[in-house]
Amino acid sequence: MKKQRFIANPLYDSVFKFLMEDEIVARTLLSALLKKEIVSVEMRPNEYSNREDGRVSIFRIDFGAIVREENGEEHLILIEVQKSWRSTEITRFRQYLGTQYENKRNVDANGKPLPIVSVYILGHKVGKITEPVIYVSRKYLDYDSNEIKIGVPDPFIERLTHNSIIVQVPYLRRSARNRVEKIMSIFDQTYIQDGDSHYVSISGRDISEDAEMKRIINRLATAAVNPDIRMIMNIEDEIFSELESLDAKIITQKKALLQKEEELSQKDEQLAQQSEELSQKDELLFQQRATLRCSVNLLLRCGKTPSEIAEELHLDIKQIMEILQTQE
């Protein structure tokens, strides 16, 4: 029986960082994602960050890349890669992007801001879109939504806005349809074997004629036997488990809070109903008293004494006297 081969799971932050520290691998992966030739790429020193704040876990690496366009023109861009295991608050992604616009280091040789491309590698699904790789590209349009062809791309606009690439790991297919899906198949979690999320199988994958893919696989195979990376993966598991546990507590607390709010709402409705009933009773009592006063006054005008009025109305003489006193 042919022995299965395993590589480290690049969805782990430690593995992904190790993978992208190889300049050739980073160039291969980013070229496939951008669908452009990347001449050179450099990881920005000390730019990667792992953020956990109770509900969010995002890993980010920033790259400076020289891109060669189809016309042979080369230019420097900033590629911001953000990776998340979890369904993440969009404000976090926006905040990280905002820091790039504010960073004074992100300029070219002439001091002009670098164009930015954002890449999001997500371990979760985005809405109802089922494509594994989504490209969000800018278009130059006039008032009538006609695409502008002359004078574009414009350097000012290119530096002011940015394109985005979103990878939905759950939708990566075993049968890749294009180059980017083949490269990104290393993230396909359906290859996890024996319930161990640290490693994914590469057995049966067609990489024999693909030198770039082989380098990626070899890099991940090296990570799989690196004791330091394996230790950090265990730590990531503990962090992720704590975050999931915290999520479960938060969900339970939210449910309990919603139930209390519903109970309070029901009590408010009951109190409002009781208040309305009391108001109706007060109104009825007021009308009864007014009617009684009219009856007493009418009988007085007919020459009846208080005692006779009490007897005729079947009331106590004290009640009649109280009515008479309030009218004095």
PyMOL commands that set and color helices and strands:
alter all, ss='L'
color gray80, all
select helices_A, chain A and resi 13-20+23-34+90-102+155-160+169-171+179-187+189-191+211-224+227-301+306-313+317-326
alter helices_A, ss='H'
color red, helices_A
select strands_A, chain A and resi 6-8+37-43+49-52+57-68+74-84+116-122+133-136+163-168+199-201
alter strands_A, ss='S'
color yellow, strands_A
deselect
rebuild
show_as cartoon
